[in-house]
Amino acid sequence: MTDLIAVVGATGTGKSDLGIAIAERLRAAGRDAEIVNADAMQLYRGMDIGTAKLTPAERRSIPHHQLDVLAVTDEASVAAYQRDARADVAAIQERGGVAVLVGGSGLYVSAVLFDLAFPGTDPELRARLEREHEELGPGLLLERLRSLDPAAAATIDARNPRRLIRALEIASRSEVVTPSLPSAPRAWRPARILHLHRDRAQLVEALHDRAARMFAAGLVDEVRALRDQGLEEGRTARAAIGYSQALEVLHGTATVEQAVEATGVATRKYARRQVSWFRRYADAEVLDVTGADRAALTDAARRIVP
């Protein structure tokens, strides 16, 4: 049994439940096991309902790492996450335990599993690019990106200022970086990768229901409290799916019903990107979890950890 297990897949496939079940099976078999979060939005304190973060009770006394480590005003950095999450994995392994990496943020998962390099930030360059974007708009920056990195320019969403500016910041610097998954990535350490797959029709229905449940569970109130903590000043947190829609409700530009629908649509689009990303994990074991509830995922863990 490897001492690094990754549970990956699209939103709504049951990754958290399976991760807990695997960790409990390992502990029952006499191996210590701890979970390392690989969901970028679960890094944020207070972002609980909209990220489907497990409650302390649902964590079943299993240590979790990389949860609640950022304020909503902080900008998430995959480079910082790679450094910190790998340190967590290494520490767990040094203690003789198994690290269970759980999440669906493709680049964050890959940053731990594979040898990917990420540049740091250049505050002066970033500030200059932000001023240029504000004064001149995205067109000029996109043209500059095309001249420096045509591949990045071809895939960037120019309507997303944060991503456009970050891509141009990276392209403008001299470091050799790999901000996307290579066709044949080299493993950081030996790992067993479990890719959860759910039938698309069932997943689409589940994601709409998930959005409705989050708003019914008080997502707007959660966002109202986070807004008082500076959510709208945060570059990354304010754009999270569900949170940006809840902010529209608070601004009076959308009803709750419209926000639920918009969240469902955005989540389905995100899930498609996740499926495409994890499909490229050639060595992953694909687990069909169509129709699986928590009990079925517990049964799956018994097969994974005999």
KAWO-V527325 format. One line per field, one symbol per residue. phi: phi as a letter, one per 20 degrees, with the letter a starting at -180 (. if undefined). psi: psi as a letter, one per 30 degrees, with the letter a starting at -180 (. if undefined). A space follows every 10 residues. Layout:
BEGIN
phi=???
psi=???
END
This chain:
BEGIN
phi=.febdddcqf gnenffffgf ffffffffen dfbcddfcdg fffefnedff dlfffgfffl megcdmdldc efefefcfff fgffffffgf ffffeneded ecrcegffgf fefcfddcff edgffgffff ffffednfgf fffffffebg ffffdfefed gfffffffff fedefeccfc fffcfeffbg bddddeccgg fffgffffff ffffffeoff fffgffffeo gfeffeffef fnffffffff fnebefffff ffffffffff ffffgffffe ffefeededg mfdfffffff ffffdg
psi=klgjkkjlll kgfgeeeeee eeeeeeefgg kkklkjkhje fffkkfieef ghkkleeffh gkkklhkhfk lfflkkkfee eeeeeeeeee eeefgglkkj kklgjeeeee feelikkkla ljeeeeeeee eeeeeflfee eeeeeefeie eeeffkjffj eeeeeeeeee fflfkjligl klfikkkelk lkkjjkkkke eeeeeeeeee eeeeeffgee eeeeeeefgg effkeeeffk keeeeeeeee fgfkleeeee eeeeeeeeee eeeeeeefff jegkjkjjgk fkaeeeeeee eeeei.
END
